[in-house]
Amino acid sequence: STFDVYAGKILLGEQEFEIPVFAGDEIPEVLLGSRWLTILPLAVNFLAGVLTLG
């Protein structure tokens, strides 16, 4: 299967970062494991719609 990679932007405090975003019809779930996740903790609250990085 193949997927597309897009440039996503996140804002941490006052600093903006560009991160890879993976998407495709055959990807059933959100993909986690990009390089930036190896240096920053990630917490997701799906019920509240909040993703906290750092």
Backbone bond lengths (Angstrom), bond angles and torsions (degrees), N, CA, C in turn:
res aa  C-N    CA-C-N  psi(-1)  N-CA   C-N-CA  omega(-1)  CA-C   N-CA-C  phi
1 S - - - 1.444 - - 1.528 109.42 -
2 T 1.305 114.79 156.74 1.461 120.54 179.92 1.520 109.79 -121.99
3 F 1.307 115.72 161.06 1.449 120.64 176.16 1.516 109.12 -146.96
4 D 1.313 115.59 163.42 1.457 122.45 179.12 1.522 109.28 -99.94
5 V 1.328 115.98 149.85 1.456 121.70 176.00 1.525 107.59 -116.88
6 Y 1.320 115.40 124.83 1.465 122.30 179.68 1.521 109.23 -115.29
7 A 1.311 116.63 159.54 1.460 121.55 175.57 1.520 108.49 -91.25
8 G 1.322 116.46 116.17 1.457 121.30 176.59 1.519 109.46 -104.56
9 K 1.297 116.88 155.68 1.464 120.78 178.97 1.515 109.37 -123.11
10 I 1.334 115.29 133.45 1.460 121.05 175.33 1.520 108.05 -123.61
11 L 1.298 115.72 152.14 1.456 122.23 179.64 1.517 108.30 -116.93
12 L 1.328 116.64 119.01 1.462 122.95 177.58 1.518 107.25 -115.22
13 G 1.309 115.47 108.33 1.458 118.90 -173.70 1.516 108.30 65.71
14 E 1.301 116.76 -118.10 1.468 121.79 178.65 1.520 111.40 -107.76
15 Q 1.339 117.68 4.35 1.460 120.91 -176.05 1.526 110.38 -105.33
16 E 1.335 116.22 132.90 1.460 122.03 179.66 1.525 109.41 -100.58
17 F 1.340 116.31 136.73 1.453 122.56 178.64 1.518 108.99 -123.67
18 E 1.320 116.22 146.74 1.458 121.16 173.37 1.524 107.37 -102.78
19 I 1.342 115.96 128.71 1.458 121.19 -177.61 1.522 109.36 -127.55
20 P 1.345 117.54 153.53 1.458 119.22 175.77 1.529 110.85 -75.37
21 V 1.325 116.10 138.62 1.463 122.96 176.56 1.522 107.06 -120.36
22 F 1.322 117.23 123.56 1.459 122.53 -177.10 1.520 110.08 -100.71
23 A 1.344 117.06 132.39 1.465 120.79 -179.19 1.524 109.86 -145.78
24 G 1.332 115.64 151.10 1.453 121.39 176.86 1.511 110.77 176.71
25 D 1.318 115.95 156.31 1.461 121.22 -178.62 1.523 112.94 -63.58
26 E 1.329 117.24 -28.82 1.462 120.58 -175.94 1.526 113.12 -93.96
27 I 1.318 117.89 5.40 1.462 121.02 178.32 1.526 107.71 -93.95
28 P 1.345 118.15 107.79 1.461 120.77 -174.44 1.528 114.53 -77.50
29 E 1.328 118.42 -17.56 1.461 121.21 -175.18 1.520 109.96 -137.94
30 V 1.315 114.53 169.52 1.459 120.24 172.99 1.523 108.24 -66.51
31 L 1.323 117.27 133.86 1.460 121.10 178.22 1.517 110.18 -90.20
32 L 1.305 116.31 123.76 1.454 121.59 174.80 1.515 108.03 -116.38
33 G 1.299 116.67 147.38 1.450 119.84 178.58 1.507 113.18 130.39
34 S 1.313 117.76 11.46 1.449 120.61 175.53 1.521 109.48 -64.82
35 R 1.307 116.56 162.90 1.466 120.91 -174.84 1.522 113.71 -56.63
36 W 1.324 118.02 -36.93 1.468 119.38 -177.40 1.516 111.86 -65.79
37 L 1.330 118.20 -20.12 1.468 120.28 177.77 1.527 112.17 -75.26
38 T 1.331 117.33 -13.25 1.464 119.44 178.22 1.518 112.03 -78.93
39 I 1.351 117.49 -12.79 1.466 119.56 -178.28 1.522 113.21 -118.30
40 L 1.331 118.43 -14.19 1.463 121.46 -178.40 1.525 110.28 -128.29
41 P 1.348 118.41 135.98 1.459 120.18 176.73 1.530 110.81 -72.20
42 L 1.319 116.31 148.17 1.463 122.63 -179.52 1.519 109.19 -126.05
43 A 1.336 116.25 130.64 1.464 121.91 175.36 1.523 107.85 -126.79
44 V 1.335 116.47 131.95 1.462 121.29 -177.86 1.522 109.20 -122.74
45 N 1.322 116.09 128.73 1.459 122.81 173.73 1.527 106.29 -116.95
46 F 1.334 117.13 92.86 1.463 121.80 -176.56 1.525 111.93 -62.52
47 L 1.340 117.35 -37.86 1.466 120.04 -179.19 1.527 111.97 -62.22
48 A 1.328 116.75 -39.49 1.464 120.98 -179.36 1.527 112.15 -88.02
49 G 1.339 116.47 -11.94 1.461 119.75 -177.31 1.516 112.68 71.33
50 V 1.352 116.01 34.39 1.464 120.59 -176.09 1.521 109.96 -120.02
51 L 1.327 115.88 131.45 1.453 123.13 173.62 1.521 106.43 -119.99
52 T 1.337 116.47 123.06 1.459 121.02 -177.88 1.516 108.91 -116.19
53 L 1.315 116.33 123.02 1.458 122.48 179.55 1.515 108.41 -117.33
54 G 1.336 115.69 124.19 1.460 119.36 177.29 1.500 113.02 106.07
